[in-house]
Amino acid sequence: MKTKTNVVVRLQFEGVHHWPGVVEHPELEPVHFLAALHRHIFHVTAKKAVSHSDRDVEIIMLKRNIQEYLHRRYFTENANAHFLKNASCEMIAEELLKYFGLEYCEVLEDGENGAEVYAETPHGETEVIMDGSASLKVDEWSVTTNTDAVQVNYTYNSKTGGVSL
């Protein structure tokens, strides 16, 4: 019997975001309040394919790497939370899926409503986003990102799912 195995990590983080464009949709008037900054506890479920059952990807390290990535990319001292600007659940899930080479990522607001994104690339190929636009497929890469006043250097290894900062 042929099987496919994913490791699964779940985490939560406090975030603030908004959707300024909602006011351009009159049919969405009942939720125009989403244009203002508002807080959620975001719930993330991430699944990463593994090729064998003996710690191909160490789940605790994968979870910590995702938490560290989110913290470095979005956390601000001013809000004492992750400031996501206008990022939706769909955008966050897609970003994590591509960055960590995941098979699946779900992001929910307050554990209720949100999005799930599935990888369409074959197992073993990782699609990497850089600066939110260009993509390429590699097994290991490094990138320097400037987020607000912080410069972050990441090195990602798709075989282990590891990110080093």
C-alpha positions in Angstrom: 0.0 0.0 0.0 1.4 3.4 -1.0 0.9 6.2 1.6 1.6 9.9 1.8 2.6 11.3 5.2 2.5 14.9 6.4 3.7 16.3 9.7 1.3 18.7 11.3 1.9 21.8 13.5 -0.7 24.1 15.0 0.0 27.5 16.5 -1.7 30.7 17.4 -0.6 34.3 17.3 -2.2 37.7 18.1 -2.5 39.9 15.1 -4.0 43.2 14.0 -5.2 43.8 10.4 -7.7 45.7 8.3 -9.4 45.6 4.9 -9.5 49.2 3.7 -11.0 48.1 0.3 -14.2 46.8 1.8 -15.7 50.2 1.6 -15.5 50.0 -2.2 -18.1 47.2 -2.1 -21.6 48.6 -1.3 -23.0 45.1 -1.0 -20.6 44.5 1.9 -21.9 47.5 3.9 -22.8 45.3 6.9 -19.1 44.6 7.4 -17.6 48.0 6.5 -16.2 48.0 10.0 -13.5 45.7 8.7 -11.8 48.8 7.2 -10.7 49.8 10.7 -7.8 48.0 12.4 -9.1 45.1 14.5 -7.6 42.3 16.5 -7.8 38.5 16.2 -6.1 35.4 17.5 -5.0 33.8 14.3 -5.0 30.0 14.4 -2.5 28.3 11.9 -2.4 24.6 10.9 0.5 23.7 8.7 1.2 20.4 7.0 4.5 19.4 5.5 5.2 16.3 3.5 7.8 13.8 4.8 9.5 11.0 3.0 10.0 8.7 6.0 8.6 8.2 9.5 11.7 8.9 11.6 11.9 12.7 12.1 12.3 13.6 8.4 11.1 17.0 9.6 11.3 17.6 13.3 7.8 19.0 14.2 8.8 21.1 17.2 11.5 22.8 15.1 9.1 23.4 12.2 6.6 25.0 14.6 9.3 27.2 16.2 10.5 28.2 12.7 7.1 29.3 11.7 6.6 31.2 14.9 10.0 32.9 14.5 9.3 33.8 10.9 5.9 35.4 11.8 7.4 37.2 14.7 10.3 38.7 12.7 8.1 39.5 9.7 5.1 41.0 11.5 5.6 41.7 15.2 5.7 45.3 16.3 6.5 46.6 19.7 4.0 49.5 19.2 1.0 47.2 19.0 2.6 44.5 21.1 1.2 42.2 18.4 1.7 41.0 14.9 0.8 44.0 12.6 -0.4 42.3 9.4 -1.5 45.5 7.6 -4.2 44.5 5.0 -3.1 40.8 4.8 -6.0 38.4 4.7 -6.1 34.8 6.0 -5.7 33.7 2.4 -2.6 35.8 2.0 -0.9 34.6 5.2 -1.7 30.9 4.5 -0.2 31.3 1.0 2.9 33.0 2.2 3.6 30.3 4.8 2.8 27.6 2.3 5.3 28.9 -0.1 8.0 30.0 2.4 8.1 26.7 4.2 7.3 24.4 1.3 4.1 23.2 3.0 1.5 20.9 1.4 -1.3 22.7 3.2 -1.8 25.7 5.4 -5.0 26.9 7.2 -5.3 30.3 8.8 -8.4 31.1 10.9 -9.5 34.2 12.7 -10.3 33.4 16.3 -10.5 29.7 15.3 -13.7 30.3 13.3 -13.4 31.7 9.8 -10.5 31.9 7.4 -8.8 30.1 4.5 -7.0 27.0 3.6 -4.4 26.8 0.8 -3.1 23.6 -0.8 0.2 23.2 -2.7 0.0 22.4 -6.4 3.7 21.9 -6.9 4.9 18.3 -6.8 6.4 17.0 -3.6 10.0 17.9 -3.2 9.7 21.2 -5.2 9.4 24.3 -3.1 8.0 27.5 -4.5 9.6 30.4 -2.8 8.3 33.9 -2.6 10.7 36.9 -2.5 9.4 40.4 -2.0 5.9 39.1 -2.6 6.3 38.7 -6.4 9.0 36.6 -8.0 9.2 32.9 -7.4 11.7 30.2 -8.0 12.2 26.5 -7.1 15.2 25.6 -5.0 16.1 23.3 -2.2 18.0 25.9 -0.1 18.1 29.6 -0.3 18.8 32.8 1.6 17.1 36.1 1.5 17.4 39.4 3.3 14.1 41.1 4.1 13.7 44.7 5.3 10.5 44.9 7.3 9.9 48.4 8.7 13.1 49.2 10.5 14.3 45.6 10.9 16.5 43.7 8.5 16.1 40.0 8.7 18.3 37.3 7.0 16.7 33.9 6.5 18.2 30.7 5.2 15.6 28.0 4.3 16.3 24.3 3.7 13.3 22.5 2.1 14.6 19.1 2.9 14.4 19.7 6.7 11.8 22.5 6.6 14.3 24.5 8.7 14.7 28.2 8.7 17.7 29.8 10.3 17.9 33.5 11.0 
